[in-house]
Amino acid sequence: MASFKVVVLAMGLAILSSAPAWAGSVNTYQVTGPVLEVRDDMIAVQKGKDRWEVARDASTKVNGDLTVGAKVTIQYRMIATQVDVKPGKAKK
């Protein structure tokens, strides 16, 4: 009986320790269109009438020849770079 409790406890701990991995997943978005500009730190794409600028760095994976005029689909995530908390109304 004691070994059964140990197995159940171990399974519970395994499930709880893996919770942050799936609970904190960030949505991935995409934009598709012709490339307007390519720089080391940015790719500009035409989407409809809008110019979309997506930041990139050395870890960005590029499959194919990324040149102006090429049609691309860019996968990206929204990441906060700074958060300024404003004072709220005092609670009574």
NUMI-476291 format. One record per residue: residue number from 0; residue in one letter; x, y, z of N, C-alpha, C, O in turn. Coordinates in pm, whole numbers, plus 32768, in hexadecimal, padded with zeros to 4 digits. Each point is the difference from the previous one (the first is absolute). Layout:
+------+------+------+------+------+------+------+------+------+------+------+------+------+------+
| zado | tilo |  n.x |  n.y |  n.z | ca.x | ca.y | ca.z |  c.x |  c.y |  c.z |  o.x |  o.y |  o.z |
+------+------+------+------+------+------+------+------+------+------+------+------+------+------+
|  NUM |    A |    X |    Y |    Z |    X |    Y |    Z |    X |    Y |    Z |    X |    Y |    Z |
...
+------+------+------+------+------+------+------+------+------+------+------+------+------+------+
This chain:
+------+------+------+------+------+------+------+------+------+------+------+------+------+------+
| zado | tilo |  n.x |  n.y |  n.z | ca.x | ca.y | ca.z |  c.x |  c.y |  c.z |  o.x |  o.y |  o.z |
+------+------+------+------+------+------+------+------+------+------+------+------+------+------+
|    0 |    M | 8052 | 7F89 | 8000 | 7FAE | 8077 | 8000 | 8056 | 807E | 8000 | 7FE0 | 8062 | 7FBD |
|    1 |    A | 808E | 7F9A | 808E | 8057 | 8074 | 8006 | 8041 | 801A | 7F78 | 8012 | 8074 | 7FDB |
|    2 |    S | 8011 | 7F23 | 7FDB | 803D | 8013 | 7F7D | 7F9D | 803D | 7F9D | 8027 | 804B | 7FA7 |
|    3 |    F | 7F58 | 7F94 | 8069 | 7F99 | 803B | 7FAB | 7FF9 | 8097 | 8016 | 7FF5 | 804C | 7FA0 |
|    4 |    K | 8012 | 7FDF | 80DE | 7FFE | 808E | 8020 | 807A | 8047 | 7FC5 | 7FF6 | 8071 | 7FD0 |
|    5 |    V | 807C | 7F4F | 8034 | 807A | 803A | 7FC9 | 7FF3 | 8012 | 7F69 | 8029 | 8067 | 7FCA |
|    6 |    V | 7F9E | 7F35 | 7FF1 | 7FED | 8009 | 7F6F | 7F9F | 8071 | 7FDF | 8019 | 804E | 7FA4 |
|    7 |    V | 7F78 | 7FBB | 80A5 | 7F9E | 806A | 7FE9 | 803F | 8088 | 8019 | 7FEC | 805D | 7FB2 |
|    8 |    L | 8060 | 7FB0 | 80BA | 8044 | 807F | 801F | 8063 | 8024 | 7F93 | 8008 | 8074 | 7FD7 |
|    9 |    A | 8044 | 7F2B | 7FFA | 8062 | 801A | 7F96 | 7FBC | 802C | 7F7F | 8030 | 805A | 7FBC |
|   10 |    M | 7F60 | 7F66 | 8023 | 7FB6 | 8027 | 7F88 | 7FC9 | 808E | 800F | 8005 | 804E | 7FA1 |
|   11 |    G | 7FC9 | 7FD2 | 80D3 | 7FCB | 8087 | 8019 | 806C | 8069 | 7FF3 | 7FEA | 8069 | 7FC3 |
|   12 |    L | 808A | 7F7C | 8075 | 8071 | 805D | 7FF5 | 802E | 8010 | 7F6F | 8023 | 806E | 7FD6 |
|   13 |    A | 7FDD | 7F27 | 7FDF | 8028 | 8006 | 7F73 | 7FA0 | 8057 | 7FB1 | 802A | 8050 | 7FAB |
|   14 |    I | 7F56 | 7FA1 | 8070 | 7F9C | 8051 | 7FB9 | 800E | 8092 | 8025 | 7FFD | 8057 | 7FA9 |
|   15 |    L | 8012 | 7FC6 | 80D8 | 800C | 808B | 802D | 8080 | 8042 | 7FCD | 7FFF | 8076 | 7FDF |
|   16 |    S | 806E | 7F3F | 801A | 807E | 803A | 7FD2 | 7FFE | 801E | 7F6B | 804D | 8055 | 7FD1 |
|   17 |    S | 7F5D | 7F66 | 7FE3 | 7FF8 | 801B | 7F71 | 7F99 | 806B | 7FE0 | 7FF9 | 802C | 7F8D |
|   18 |    A | 7FB8 | 7FFF | 80D3 | 7F96 | 8064 | 7FE8 | 8035 | 8082 | 7FC5 | 7FC2 | 8034 | 7FA3 |
|   19 |    P | 80AD | 8004 | 808D | 8030 | 807E | 7FC6 | 8021 | 7FF5 | 7F6C | 7FF6 | 8064 | 7FB7 |
|   20 |    A | 8030 | 7F28 | 801A | 8024 | 7FEF | 7F74 | 7F88 | 8014 | 7FA4 | 800D | 8040 | 7F98 |
|   21 |    W | 7F7F | 7F8C | 808D | 7F8C | 800F | 7FA9 | 7FA9 | 8076 | 8028 | 7FB7 | 8034 | 7FAC |
|   22 |    A | 804E | 7FF7 | 80D1 | 7FAB | 806E | 802D | 8033 | 8086 | 7FCD | 7FB1 | 805D | 7FEF |
|   23 |    G | 80D0 | 7FAF | 7FF9 | 8038 | 8080 | 7FD9 | 801E | 800D | 7F6C | 8050 | 8055 | 7FDA |
|   24 |    S | 7F72 | 7F5A | 7FD2 | 801F | 8008 | 7F72 | 7FCC | 8083 | 7FC6 | 7F95 | 8030 | 8025 |
|   25 |    V | 80B8 | 800A | 7F80 | 7FE1 | 8080 | 7FC3 | 7FCA | 7FE7 | 7F73 | 8035 | 7FAD | 7FB7 |
|   26 |    N | 7F64 | 809C | 8024 | 7FC7 | 7FF2 | 7F7A | 8065 | 8026 | 7F95 | 8051 | 805A | 8014 |
|   27 |    T | 7FA9 | 7F62 | 7F7C | 8051 | 8020 | 7F8C | 7FA3 | 8037 | 7F94 | 7F93 | 7FCB | 7FEA |
|   28 |    Y | 8099 | 80A0 | 7FD4 | 7FB2 | 8040 | 7F97 | 804E | 7FF9 | 7F7E | 8075 | 7FD8 | 8000 |
|   29 |    Q | 7F4C | 804E | 7F91 | 8048 | 8002 | 7F81 | 7FD0 | 8071 | 7FA9 | 7F8E | 802E | 800B |
|   30 |    V | 80CA | 7FFE | 7F9E | 7FE0 | 8064 | 7F9A | 803C | 7FCF | 7F7D | 8071 | 7FD0 | 7FFD |
|   31 |    T | 7F44 | 803D | 7F95 | 802C | 7FD3 | 7F7D | 7FF8 | 8074 | 7F9D | 7FA0 | 804D | 8000 |
|   32 |    G | 80C7 | 7FBF | 7FAC | 7FFF | 8067 | 7F99 | 8088 | 800F | 7FC1 | 805F | 7FBB | 8027 |
|   33 |    P | 7FAD | 80A0 | 7F78 | 8081 | 8018 | 7FC1 | 805C | 8051 | 805C | 7FD2 | 8058 | 8049 |
|   34 |    V | 80AE | 7F8A | 7FB1 | 8064 | 8045 | 8050 | 801C | 808A | 7FC3 | 801B | 800C | 7F88 |
|   35 |    L | 7FDD | 805C | 80CC | 801E | 8088 | 7FD5 | 808E | 802A | 8021 | 803F | 804C | 7FB7 |
|   36 |    E | 7FF3 | 7F81 | 80BA | 8086 | 8026 | 802F | 8036 | 7F93 | 805A | 7FB5 | 7FC1 | 804B |
|   37 |    V | 80CE | 8027 | 7FAD | 8042 | 7F9D | 8055 | 807A | 8042 | 8040 | 8054 | 803A | 7FBB |
|   38 |    R | 7FB2 | 7FBE | 80CA | 8075 | 802F | 804B | 8029 | 7F94 | 8063 | 7FB6 | 7F9E | 8012 |
|   39 |    D | 80BD | 8072 | 802C | 802D | 7F9E | 8064 | 7FA0 | 7FF6 | 8076 | 7FF6 | 7F97 | 803F |
|   40 |    D | 7FC2 | 80D8 | 7FDF | 7FAB | 8002 | 8076 | 7F6A | 800A | 7FE1 | 7FAF | 800A | 805D |
|   41 |    M | 802A | 7FF3 | 7F21 | 7F73 | 8014 | 7FDD | 7FE3 | 7FCC | 7F74 | 8054 | 8004 | 7FA7 |
|   42 |    I | 7F2E | 7FCB | 8049 | 7FCB | 7FDD | 7F7B | 7F7E | 804D | 7FF0 | 7FA9 | 7FF9 | 8057 |
|   43 |    A | 8048 | 8050 | 7F3B | 7F85 | 8049 | 7FE4 | 7FB3 | 7FB5 | 7F94 | 8038 | 7FD9 | 7F9A |
|   44 |    V | 7F45 | 8013 | 807F | 7FA9 | 7FB5 | 7FA7 | 7F85 | 8053 | 7FE1 | 7FCC | 8046 | 8057 |
|   45 |    Q | 8004 | 7FB4 | 7F2B | 7F85 | 8043 | 7FD9 | 7F8B | 7FA3 | 801C | 7FF9 | 7F93 | 7FC8 |
|   46 |    K | 7FAA | 8098 | 808D | 7F87 | 7FB2 | 801B | 7F8A | 805A | 7FDF | 7FE0 | 805C | 804B |
|   47 |    G | 7FE1 | 7F88 | 7F45 | 7F95 | 8058 | 7FD2 | 803A | 8089 | 7FE0 | 805C | 800C | 7FAF |
|   48 |    K | 7F6E | 805B | 8090 | 8033 | 8088 | 7FEC | 8065 | 8028 | 806B | 8036 | 806E | 7FFD |
|   49 |    D | 7FE3 | 7F38 | 8063 | 8055 | 8020 | 8072 | 808C | 7FC6 | 7FF1 | 8014 | 7F96 | 7FC6 |
|   50 |    R | 804C | 80B3 | 8072 | 808B | 7FD2 | 800A | 8013 | 7FC7 | 808C | 7FED | 8048 | 8063 |
|   51 |    W | 8037 | 7F39 | 7FA7 | 8018 | 7FC0 | 8080 | 8097 | 7FF1 | 8012 | 8044 | 7FC8 | 7FAA |
|   52 |    E | 7FF1 | 8069 | 80C5 | 808D | 7FF0 | 8021 | 800B | 7F9F | 8074 | 7FCA | 8017 | 806C |
|   53 |    V | 807E | 7F7C | 7F7D | 8012 | 7F97 | 8064 | 8093 | 7FFA | 8025 | 8056 | 7FF0 | 7FA9 |
|   54 |    A | 7FC7 | 801E | 80D8 | 808B | 7FFC | 802F | 8037 | 7F73 | 7FF0 | 7FB6 | 7F9E | 8006 |
|   55 |    R | 80CE | 805A | 7FE7 | 8043 | 7F7E | 7FFC | 808B | 800E | 803B | 8034 | 806E | 800D |
|   56 |    D | 8007 | 7F20 | 8018 | 8087 | 7FFF | 8035 | 804A | 7F85 | 7FCD | 7FD0 | 7FBB | 7FA6 |
|   57 |    A | 80A3 | 802A | 8094 | 8052 | 7F90 | 7FD0 | 7FBB | 7F79 | 8010 | 8023 | 7FA0 | 7FBB |
|   58 |    S | 7F7B | 8055 | 80A0 | 7FBD | 7F80 | 8015 | 7F8A | 7FEA | 7FA0 | 7FC4 | 7F95 | 8000 |
|   59 |    T | 801A | 80D0 | 7FAE | 7F91 | 7FF1 | 7FA1 | 8029 | 7F9D | 7F93 | 8068 | 8010 | 7FC0 |
|   60 |    K | 7F45 | 7F89 | 802B | 801C | 7F9B | 7F99 | 7FC5 | 8030 | 7F7C | 7F8B | 8026 | 7FF9 |
|   61 |    V | 80C6 | 7FD7 | 7F9E | 7FD3 | 8026 | 7F7A | 8014 | 7F89 | 7FA4 | 8070 | 7FCE | 7FF0 |
|   62 |    N | 7F23 | 8004 | 7FD3 | 8006 | 7F91 | 7FA1 | 7FEF | 8039 | 7F74 | 7F93 | 802D | 7FDD |
|   63 |    G | 80D6 | 7FD2 | 7FD3 | 7FFA | 8034 | 7F78 | 804C | 8083 | 7FF3 | 8045 | 802C | 805D |
|   64 |    D | 7FAE | 8012 | 7F2D | 8048 | 807B | 7FE0 | 7FA8 | 8079 | 8022 | 7FA2 | 801F | 7FB7 |
|   65 |    L | 807D | 8024 | 80B8 | 7FB1 | 8071 | 8030 | 802D | 807F | 7FB9 | 8065 | 803D | 8026 |
|   66 |    T | 7F50 | 7FEB | 7F74 | 8021 | 8077 | 7FB2 | 7F83 | 8055 | 7FEC | 7F90 | 7FCF | 800C |
|   67 |    V | 8085 | 80AF | 7FD4 | 7F91 | 805B | 7FE2 | 7FAF | 7FC8 | 7F8C | 803A | 7FD7 | 7F9B |
|   68 |    G | 7F42 | 8026 | 8073 | 7FA9 | 7FCC | 7F98 | 7FD4 | 7F70 | 8016 | 7F9B | 7FD5 | 7FC9 |
|   69 |    A | 80B1 | 7FE0 | 8086 | 7FDC | 7F74 | 801A | 7F82 | 7FFC | 8055 | 7FED | 8054 | 8058 |
|   70 |    K | 7FBB | 7F4A | 7F8D | 7F89 | 7FEE | 8053 | 8025 | 7FA8 | 8076 | 8038 | 7F94 | 7FEF |
|   71 |    V | 7FA8 | 809C | 808A | 8026 | 7FB8 | 8079 | 7F89 | 7FF2 | 805F | 7F9F | 804A | 7FF7 |
|   72 |    T | 806C | 7F56 | 8061 | 7FA7 | 7FF5 | 8073 | 805A | 8005 | 807A | 8058 | 7FAC | 8011 |
|   73 |    I | 7F91 | 80B6 | 8045 | 8051 | 8014 | 8078 | 7FAE | 7FD4 | 8079 | 7F91 | 802F | 8014 |
|   74 |    Q | 80A7 | 7F77 | 803B | 7FC6 | 7FD7 | 8080 | 803F | 805A | 806B | 807A | 8011 | 8002 |
|   75 |    Y | 7F34 | 8027 | 8057 | 8036 | 8057 | 8068 | 7FAD | 7FF4 | 807F | 7F92 | 7FCA | 8000 |
|   76 |    R | 80A7 | 806B | 806E | 7FBD | 8005 | 8081 | 8006 | 808E | 8033 | 805E | 804B | 7FE3 |
|   77 |    M | 7F3D | 7FDA | 806B | 8002 | 8083 | 8040 | 8044 | 7FF0 | 8088 | 7FD6 | 7FAE | 8052 |
|   78 |    I | 8092 | 80A2 | 7FC5 | 804C | 7FF8 | 807C | 8009 | 808A | 803E | 8028 | 8060 | 7FBD |
|   79 |    A | 7FB5 | 7FAD | 80C0 | 8009 | 807F | 8046 | 8093 | 8023 | 8015 | 804F | 7FAC | 8029 |
|   80 |    T | 7FD5 | 80D1 | 7FBA | 8088 | 802E | 8017 | 8009 | 805C | 8079 | 806B | 8012 | 803A |
|   81 |    Q | 7F24 | 802A | 7FEC | 7FFC | 8057 | 8076 | 7F6F | 800A | 802E | 7FA4 | 8004 | 7FAF |
|   82 |    V | 8049 | 8002 | 80D4 | 7F7B | 8011 | 8039 | 8007 | 8071 | 8065 | 804B | 7FF8 | 8061 |
|   83 |    D | 7F66 | 8072 | 7F8A | 7FF7 | 806F | 805F | 7F78 | 7FF6 | 8045 | 7F98 | 800D | 7FBF |
|   84 |    V | 806A | 7FDE | 80C2 | 7F84 | 7FF3 | 804C | 7FD7 | 808A | 8031 | 804E | 8045 | 8041 |
|   85 |    K | 7F39 | 7FE2 | 7FA0 | 7FC9 | 8081 | 8028 | 7FB8 | 7FF0 | 8085 | 7FC2 | 7F98 | 8019 |
|   86 |    P | 8045 | 80CE | 803B | 7FB9 | 7FF4 | 807F | 7F69 | 7FFE | 7FE8 | 7FCD | 804D | 7FAF |
|   87 |    G | 7FEE | 7F5C | 8097 | 7F70 | 7FF3 | 7FF2 | 7FB9 | 804D | 806D | 803F | 8040 | 8054 |
|   88 |    K | 7F3F | 7FBB | 7FA9 | 7FB0 | 8040 | 8068 | 8013 | 7FB4 | 8082 | 800A | 7F85 | 8001 |
|   89 |    A | 7FFA | 80C4 | 806D | 8010 | 7FC1 | 8083 | 7F84 | 7FAD | 8020 | 7F8F | 802B | 7FE9 |
|   90 |    K | 8087 | 7F5F | 804D | 7F90 | 7FAB | 8028 | 7FD3 | 8029 | 808C | 8052 | 8022 | 8055 |
|   91 |    K | 7F2D | 7FDA | 7FC1 | 7FC9 | 8027 | 8083 | 8006 | 7F8D | 8061 | 7FD6 | 800E | 8073 |
+------+------+------+------+------+------+------+------+------+------+------+------+------+------+
